[in-house]
Amino acid sequence: MSIRELCALLTNATIQGTTKALSVSLTLQDSYSKARSYQLYGRSNVDRWISEGLIKVSDKKIDRFKLEAIAAASNRRTYLPVADR
């Protein structure tokens, strides 16, 4: 295992551990409002993810786990102009 792989694993473990600890202590919510999602990830990104069907809004709430997973995933291809794809 290379140093880069080890660093990536440790970083990922730290993020997941912190998220789990905050969720258990009820500091983090299970869902965000649409307005909060806009603040965190930008209105155009959230609206694009909704229009592409990547996330769904139910009762004016968006699942935090799905939103974070989609934000972390690389989906740049979907918003580049046709000439740049």
C-alpha positions as CSV (number, residue, x, y, z in Angstrom):
1,M,0.0,0.0,0.0
2,S,1.4,3.4,-1.0
3,I,1.5,6.4,1.2
4,R,-1.2,8.1,-0.9
5,E,-3.6,5.2,-0.5
6,L,-2.9,5.1,3.3
7,C,-3.6,8.9,3.5
8,A,-6.8,8.5,1.6
9,L,-8.0,5.7,3.8
10,L,-7.2,7.6,7.0
11,T,-8.8,10.7,5.7
12,N,-11.9,8.8,4.7
13,A,-12.0,7.0,8.1
14,T,-11.7,10.3,10.0
15,I,-14.5,11.9,8.0
16,Q,-16.8,8.8,8.5
17,G,-16.0,8.6,12.2
18,T,-16.7,12.3,12.8
19,T,-19.9,12.1,10.9
20,K,-21.1,9.1,12.8
21,A,-20.2,10.6,16.2
22,L,-22.0,13.8,15.3
23,S,-25.1,11.9,14.1
24,V,-25.3,9.8,17.2
25,S,-25.0,12.8,19.4
26,L,-27.9,14.4,17.3
27,T,-25.7,17.3,16.3
28,L,-26.2,16.5,12.7
29,Q,-29.7,16.1,11.2
30,D,-30.7,13.2,9.0
31,S,-32.1,15.6,6.4
32,Y,-31.7,19.2,5.2
33,S,-34.2,21.7,4.1
34,K,-34.0,22.8,0.5
35,A,-32.8,26.2,1.6
36,R,-30.0,24.7,3.7
37,S,-29.0,22.4,0.8
38,Y,-28.7,25.5,-1.4
39,Q,-26.5,27.2,1.2
40,L,-24.1,24.2,1.4
41,Y,-23.9,23.1,-2.2
42,G,-25.2,26.0,-4.3
43,R,-28.6,26.5,-5.8
44,S,-27.6,25.5,-9.4
45,N,-26.0,22.2,-8.2
46,V,-28.9,21.2,-6.0
47,D,-31.5,22.1,-8.7
48,R,-29.5,20.1,-11.3
49,W,-29.3,17.1,-9.1
50,I,-33.0,17.2,-8.5
51,S,-33.8,17.6,-12.2
52,E,-31.5,14.7,-13.0
53,G,-33.3,12.5,-10.5
54,L,-30.2,12.0,-8.3
55,I,-31.9,13.3,-5.2
56,K,-35.6,13.7,-4.3
57,V,-37.3,16.2,-2.2
58,S,-39.9,14.8,0.2
59,D,-41.8,17.1,2.6
60,K,-39.5,19.9,1.7
61,K,-36.6,17.9,3.1
62,I,-33.6,16.3,1.3
63,D,-31.8,13.2,2.7
64,R,-28.4,14.5,4.0
65,F,-26.6,11.2,3.3
66,K,-27.7,11.1,-0.3
67,L,-26.9,14.8,-0.8
68,E,-23.4,14.4,0.6
69,A,-22.7,11.3,-1.5
70,I,-23.8,13.0,-4.7
71,A,-21.8,16.1,-3.9
72,A,-18.7,14.0,-3.3
73,A,-19.2,12.1,-6.5
74,S,-17.7,13.5,-9.7
75,N,-20.6,14.3,-12.0
76,R,-18.9,17.1,-13.9
77,R,-19.9,15.6,-17.2
78,T,-23.5,16.5,-16.8
79,Y,-23.0,20.3,-16.7
80,L,-20.2,20.9,-19.2
81,P,-21.3,22.5,-22.4
82,V,-21.6,20.1,-25.3
83,A,-18.5,21.4,-27.0
84,D,-16.4,20.6,-23.9
85,R,-17.7,17.1,-23.3
